[in-house]
């Protein structure tokens, strides 16, 4: 195709996907299924596509961007307490699920043991694209959201290795060192990958905080580049690049960087582009009309086993140690969405020519479509029925800041969203540090200079000028009032 045709068709597909996302939101359907349907329509008409190797490479590249978006938009204060649970779910939980599904596939479905282990490895991971896009529309306690999102960010790393080794086994090449060697290799890759992400993330924050770029639009580009660099360094060192990019993006998104919210918004936009491209491509790769009844039955059977038996047991084995209430464990189990990751993993044996690889791909595709359609729309209902959310969780305050180069000060822009407890608080009750001042309030498009007794309202934008040393105090104070009201953390601002 000529470049002009590629641009024309690409823009049409992107706009169609955006409209599909809007339609899915109105109908309560997960957007990823509509993207898959769009890809299947294209693949069967004007854009036939049958290249598993290319699909695998492009899919991994899209996952890097999706994980970066997830890291940028994850609040460290939310995930910090849930990090041990998320890591255990991503490692021990994956291991439990692989073992259970492999036994089911071998002794119930009658698959050869290497193929059964391969199916178990493919079906075990939750999908970051599905989790990030679906779960963040559900009002949840921060700790529950953090567990599920953290798990989806970390479990790609061990699964990529497991699927690769299982594919080699199905081709007749057993893993070196047996099971202990495999566990050790996964642990080393994860630990070193996290260390690479921490190092790159901290270096990125340090450099971006100390230099003033000539245009604000360069900050989001630089932030995303640092995150992708972490993946590249991890891959070059033969460790988990997926863990590296997620951790680096999380440090960058929570660091003291200028235009942090703009960077998050940019990463979110790139994440949507990656999701759209990923699911459209996977839809083009599939041939649903060629899926046999055997593959459909095996896929749905394995999916039911994963959803109702293996997943709950893996959650129980991983987070029951932390005395997590059973209601939260039940929701975490139901929220383990599978999406693009299992389908991408199914392209590994397909590209390698492993035995029954085509049937495995069809089984995984059927499982993802049916069970995502079952689980994703019911998550808000499940949260309410389990009593972990009443649908009225407070909305966090939105804070943006930019450095003022000529003086040692920062200008902060604070938006008061609906549901914030900053509504009704006076400027005096903010109790900001002495060197910080609310210089302007913009209400319904009209700016004015506030007095100490001026009341903050929903929808207001506050412009606050503060010195660099007090900015963190101002931000902490505003967030505490936004969530807890005017008496929250009554502290001396001096």
C-alpha positions in Angstrom: 0.0 0.0 0.0 1.1 3.5 -0.7 1.9 5.8 2.2 -1.1 8.0 1.4 -3.4 5.0 1.5 -1.8 3.8 4.8 -2.4 7.2 6.4 -6.0 7.4 5.1 -6.9 3.9 6.3 -5.0 4.3 9.6 -6.9 7.5 10.4 -10.3 5.9 9.5 -9.5 2.8 11.7 -8.4 5.0 14.6 -11.6 7.1 14.5 -13.7 4.0 14.2 -11.9 2.6 17.3 -12.5 5.8 19.2 -16.2 5.7 18.3 -16.3 2.0 19.3 -14.8 2.9 22.7 -17.5 5.5 23.2 -20.2 3.0 22.2 -18.7 0.4 24.5 -18.8 2.8 27.4 -22.5 3.6 26.8 -23.4 -0.1 26.5 -21.2 -1.2 29.4 -19.1 -3.4 27.1 -15.3 -3.6 27.3 -13.7 -1.6 24.5 -11.1 -4.3 23.8 -13.8 -6.6 22.5 -15.1 -4.0 20.1 -11.5 -3.4 18.9 -11.1 -7.2 18.3 -14.4 -7.2 16.4 -13.1 -4.3 14.2 -9.9 -6.2 13.5 -11.8 -9.3 12.6 -13.9 -7.4 10.2 -10.8 -5.8 8.6 -9.0 -9.1 8.4 -11.8 -10.8 6.7 -12.3 -8.0 4.1 -9.7 -5.5 3.1 -6.6 -6.3 5.3 -5.9 -10.0 5.5 -3.1 -10.7 8.0 -1.5 -14.0 8.9 2.0 -13.4 10.3 2.3 -14.7 13.9 5.9 -13.6 14.2 5.1 -10.0 13.3 2.0 -10.1 15.5 4.2 -11.3 18.4 6.8 -8.5 18.0 4.2 -5.7 17.5 2.2 -7.1 20.4 5.2 -7.0 22.8 6.0 -3.4 21.7 2.4 -2.4 22.4 2.5 -4.1 25.8 5.6 -1.9 26.7 3.6 1.2 26.0 0.5 -0.1 27.9 2.7 -1.0 30.9 4.3 2.5 30.8 0.9 4.1 30.8 -0.1 1.9 33.7 3.0 2.9 35.7 2.5 6.6 35.0 -1.1 6.6 36.2 -0.4 4.5 39.3 -0.3 6.5 42.6 2.6 5.2 44.7 0.7 6.1 47.9 -2.0 3.7 46.8 0.2 0.8 45.7 2.9 0.9 48.4 0.9 -1.0 51.0 -0.4 -3.5 48.4 3.0 -4.2 46.7 3.8 -7.4 48.5 0.4 -8.8 47.7 0.7 -7.8 44.0 4.1 -9.3 43.7 3.0 -12.6 45.3 0.0 -12.8 43.0 2.3 -12.2 40.0 4.7 -14.9 41.0 3.2 -17.5 43.4 -0.3 -16.9 42.0 0.9 -17.5 38.5 2.7 -20.6 39.6 -0.4 -22.1 41.3 -2.5 -21.3 38.3 0.0 -22.9 35.8 0.1 -26.1 37.8 -3.7 -26.4 38.2 -4.5 -25.6 34.6 -1.8 -27.9 33.4 -3.2 -30.8 35.4 -6.7 -30.0 34.2 -5.6 -29.8 30.5 -3.6 -33.0 30.8 -6.0 -35.2 32.8 -9.4 -33.8 31.9 -9.0 -32.4 28.3 -6.5 -35.1 27.4 -3.8 -32.9 26.0 -0.1 -34.0 25.9 1.7 -32.9 29.0 4.0 -30.3 27.3 1.0 -28.8 25.4 -1.0 -28.8 28.7 1.8 -26.9 30.5 2.0 -24.5 27.6 -1.8 -23.8 27.8 -1.5 -23.3 31.6 1.3 -20.8 31.1 -0.6 -18.9 28.4 -3.9 -18.6 30.4 -2.3 -17.7 33.7 -1.5 -14.0 33.4 -4.0 -11.2 33.8 -3.9 -8.5 31.2 -2.6 -5.0 32.0 -4.5 -3.4 29.0 -7.8 -4.9 30.1 -7.3 -4.2 33.8 -6.1 -0.6 33.4 -8.9 0.3 30.9 -11.8 -1.4 32.7 -10.9 -1.3 36.4 -10.3 2.4 36.6 -14.0 3.1 35.7 -15.0 1.2 38.8 -15.1 3.1 42.1 -13.0 0.9 44.4 -10.9 1.3 47.6 -7.3 2.2 46.6 -5.8 -1.0 48.2 -8.0 -3.3 46.1 -7.3 -1.5 42.9 -3.6 -1.4 43.7 -3.4 -5.2 44.1 -5.1 -6.0 40.8 -3.3 -3.3 38.8 0.1 -4.1 40.4 -0.4 -7.8 39.7 -1.1 -7.1 36.0 2.0 -4.9 35.8 4.3 -7.5 37.2 3.0 -10.9 36.0 3.9 -10.4 32.3 7.6 -10.8 33.2 7.5 -14.4 34.5 4.8 -15.5 32.0 6.9 -14.5 29.0 9.7 -16.7 30.3 7.4 -19.6 31.2 5.7 -19.6 27.8 9.0 -19.5 26.0 10.4 -22.4 28.0 7.1 -24.4 27.6 7.2 -23.9 23.9 10.8 -25.2 23.8 9.6 -28.2 25.8 6.8 -28.9 23.4 9.4 -28.9 20.6 11.4 -31.5 22.5 13.9 -29.3 24.4 13.5 -29.6 28.2 14.4 -26.7 30.6 17.9 -26.7 32.0 18.0 -27.2 35.8 14.5 -28.5 36.0 11.8 -26.8 38.1 14.3 -25.3 40.6 16.4 -23.8 37.8 13.2 -22.4 36.3 12.1 -20.8 39.5 15.5 -19.3 40.1 15.7 -17.9 36.6 12.3 -16.2 37.0 13.3 -14.7 40.4 16.6 -13.3 39.1 14.9 -11.8 36.0 12.2 -10.1 38.1 14.6 -8.8 40.8 17.1 -7.4 38.4 14.4 -6.0 36.1 12.9 -4.1 39.0 16.3 -2.8 40.0 16.9 -1.6 36.4 13.5 0.2 36.5 14.3 1.8 39.8 17.7 3.1 38.6 16.4 4.4 35.3 13.3 6.0 36.9 15.3 7.8 39.5 17.8 9.1 37.0 15.0 10.3 34.8 13.3 12.2 37.6 16.6 13.7 38.7 17.5 15.0 35.3 14.1 16.2 34.3 13.7 18.1 37.6 17.0 19.9 37.1 16.7 21.1 33.5 14.1 23.5 32.0 13.1 22.3 28.5 12.2 24.9 25.9 8.6 23.7 25.4 6.2 22.1 27.8 5.3 19.4 25.2 8.8 18.0 25.5 8.3 16.8 29.1 5.7 14.1 28.2 8.0 12.9 25.4 11.0 12.7 27.6 9.1 11.0 30.4 7.8 8.2 28.0 11.3 7.9 26.5 12.8 7.3 29.9 10.3 4.5 30.6 10.9 2.8 27.2 14.6 3.1 27.8 14.2 1.1 31.0 12.6 -1.7 28.9 15.5 -1.5 26.4 18.1 -1.7 29.1 16.4 -4.6 30.8 16.1 -6.5 27.5 19.8 -5.8 26.7 20.7 -7.3 30.1 18.5 -10.3 29.5 16.3 -9.6 32.5 12.6 -8.6 32.7 12.2 -5.5 30.6 8.4 -5.5 31.4 9.1 -5.2 35.1 11.7 -2.5 34.4 9.3 -0.3 32.3 6.4 -0.6 34.8 8.6 0.3 37.8 10.4 3.1 35.9 7.1 4.7 34.7 5.7 4.5 38.2 8.7 6.4 39.7 8.5 8.9 36.9 4.8 9.4 37.3 5.1 9.9 41.0 8.3 11.9 41.0 8.7 15.7 41.4 8.7 16.4 37.7 7.4 19.5 35.9 4.1 19.0 34.0 3.5 15.6 35.7 -0.2 15.6 34.9 0.5 16.4 31.3 2.9 13.5 31.1 0.4 11.2 32.6 -2.3 12.4 30.1 0.2 11.9 27.2 1.0 8.4 28.4 -2.7 7.6 28.7 -3.2 8.7 25.1 -0.3 6.6 23.9 -1.6 3.7 25.9 -5.0 4.0 24.1 -3.3 4.0 20.7 -1.3 0.9 21.7 -4.5 -0.8 22.9 -6.4 0.0 19.8 -3.6 -1.1 17.5 -2.9 -4.3 19.6 -6.5 -5.6 19.7 -7.2 -4.6 16.1 -4.1 -6.5 15.0 -5.0 -9.6 17.0 -8.5 -9.5 15.6 -7.0 -9.4 12.1 -4.8 -12.4 13.0 -7.8 -14.5 14.1 -10.1 -16.6 12.0 -13.2 -17.2 14.1 -15.0 -19.0 11.4 -12.3 -21.6 11.3 -12.4 -22.4 15.1 -13.4 -26.0 15.5 -16.0 -27.2 18.0 -13.3 -29.0 19.8 -11.2 -25.9 20.2 -14.2 -23.9 21.3 -15.3 -26.5 23.8 -11.7 -26.9 25.2 -11.2 -23.1 25.4 -14.5 -22.6 27.3 -13.8 -25.5 29.5 -10.3 -24.3 30.4 -11.6 -20.8 30.8 -14.3 -21.9 33.3 -11.7 -23.8 35.2 -9.3 -20.8 35.3 -12.0 -18.4 36.3 -13.9 -20.4 38.9 -11.2 -22.7 40.4 -7.6 -21.9 39.5 -7.9 -18.1 39.9 -9.6 -18.2 43.3 -7.2 -20.7 44.6 -4.2 -18.7 43.4 -5.6 -15.6 45.1 -6.1 -17.6 48.3 -2.6 -19.0 48.2 -1.1 -15.5 47.6 -2.9 -12.9 49.7 -4.6 -14.8 52.5 -1.4 -14.4 54.4 -2.1 -10.7 54.7 -5.5 -11.2 56.3 -7.3 -9.7 53.4 -11.1 -10.0 54.0 -12.7 -12.7 52.0 -14.9 -10.2 50.1 -11.9 -8.4 48.8 -10.3 -11.7 47.9 -13.4 -12.7 45.9 -13.4 -9.4 44.0 -9.6 -9.7 43.2 -10.3 -13.2 41.9 -13.2 -12.0 39.7 -11.2 -9.0 38.5 -8.4 -11.1 37.0 -9.2 -10.1 33.5 -7.5 -11.8 30.6 -7.2 -9.9 27.3 -4.3 -9.3 24.9 -1.5 -10.9 26.9 -2.8 -14.5 26.6 -3.5 -14.0 22.9 0.0 -12.6 22.4 1.5 -15.4 24.4 -0.4 -17.9 22.1 1.5 -16.4 19.1 4.8 -17.7 20.6 4.2 -21.4 19.9 2.3 -20.5 16.7 5.4 -18.7 15.3 7.7 -21.5 16.5 5.6 -24.2 14.8 4.9 -26.0 18.1 2.5 -29.0 18.1 -1.2 -28.1 18.2 -0.2 -24.4 18.2 -3.1 -23.4 15.9 -5.6 -25.2 18.1 -4.1 -23.5 21.2 -4.5 -20.1 19.6 -8.1 -20.8 18.8 -8.8 -22.0 22.4 -7.2 -18.9 23.9 -9.0 -16.6 21.6 -12.4 -18.1 22.4 -11.6 -18.0 26.1 -10.6 -14.3 26.1 -13.6 -13.2 24.1 -16.3 -15.1 26.1 -14.9 -14.6 29.6 -13.9 -10.9 29.1 -17.5 -10.3 28.0 -18.7 -12.1 31.1 -16.4 -10.5 33.7 -15.7 -6.9 32.7 -19.2 -5.6 32.5 -20.1 -7.2 35.9 -17.2 -5.7 37.9 -19.2 -2.7 39.2 -22.1 -5.0 40.2 -19.6 -7.4 41.9 -18.0 -4.6 43.9 -21.4 -3.4 45.2 -22.7 -7.0 46.0 -19.5 -7.8 47.8 -19.8 -4.6 49.8 -16.4 -3.2 49.0 -17.7 -0.1 47.1 -20.8 2.0 47.3 -20.1 3.7 44.0 -19.5 7.0 45.7 -15.8 7.0 46.4 -14.3 10.5 46.7 -12.6 11.9 43.7 -9.0 13.0 44.2 -7.9 16.6 43.6 -6.0 17.3 40.4 -2.7 19.1 40.9 -0.3 20.3 38.3 2.8 22.4 38.7 5.5 24.1 36.5 8.8 25.7 37.5 9.3 29.4 37.3 12.8 29.6 35.8 13.6 33.3 36.8 12.8 32.8 40.5 13.0 29.8 42.8 9.3 29.2 42.9 6.7 26.8 41.5 3.2 27.7 40.2 0.6 25.1 41.0 -2.7 24.7 39.3 -5.3 22.9 41.4 -8.6 21.7 39.9 -11.4 20.9 42.4 -13.4 18.0 40.8 -16.9 16.9 41.8 -16.9 14.9 45.0 -13.8 16.6 46.5 -14.1 17.8 50.1 -12.3 21.0 49.2 -15.7 22.2 48.2 -16.9 24.6 51.0 -13.4 25.1 52.5 -12.2 28.7 52.8 -8.7 29.9 51.7 -7.8 30.5 55.4 -8.8 26.9 56.3 -6.3 25.5 53.8 -3.6 26.5 56.3 -0.9 26.7 53.6 2.8 27.4 54.5 3.6 31.1 55.0 5.6 31.3 51.8 2.7 30.0 49.8 -0.3 32.0 48.5 -3.5 31.3 46.5 -2.9 34.1 43.9 -5.9 33.5 41.7 -9.2 31.5 41.5 -10.8 30.8 38.1 -14.5 30.1 38.5 -16.7 29.4 35.4 -14.0 31.0 33.2 -13.8 34.2 35.3 -10.6 34.9 37.3 -10.5 36.8 40.5 -8.1 37.4 43.5 -9.5 35.6 46.6 -9.6 36.9 50.1 -8.9 34.7 53.1 -12.6 34.1 53.7 -13.3 33.2 50.1 -15.0 29.8 49.8 -13.6 27.2 47.3 -16.3 25.6 45.1 -16.5 22.5 42.9 -15.1 23.2 39.5 -12.7 26.0 40.7 -9.1 26.2 39.4 -6.7 27.6 42.0 -3.4 29.1 41.1 -1.0 28.8 44.0 2.6 30.2 44.0 5.0 28.5 46.4 8.7 28.0 46.9 10.2 24.7 45.9 10.8 23.6 49.4 7.2 24.0 50.5 5.5 22.5 47.3 5.3 19.0 48.7 3.7 20.3 51.9 1.1 22.3 49.9 0.3 19.2 47.8 0.1 16.9 50.8 -2.2 19.4 52.6 -4.5 19.8 49.6 -4.8 16.1 49.0 -5.6 15.4 52.7 -8.4 18.0 52.8 -9.7 16.8 49.4 -10.2 13.3 50.9 -10.8 14.0 54.6 -12.3 17.4 54.8 -11.2 20.7 56.5 -10.1 19.0 59.7 -7.9 16.4 58.1 -4.3 16.2 59.3 -4.6 19.5 61.3 -0.9 20.4 61.3 1.4 23.3 61.8 2.4 24.5 58.3 5.4 26.4 59.4 
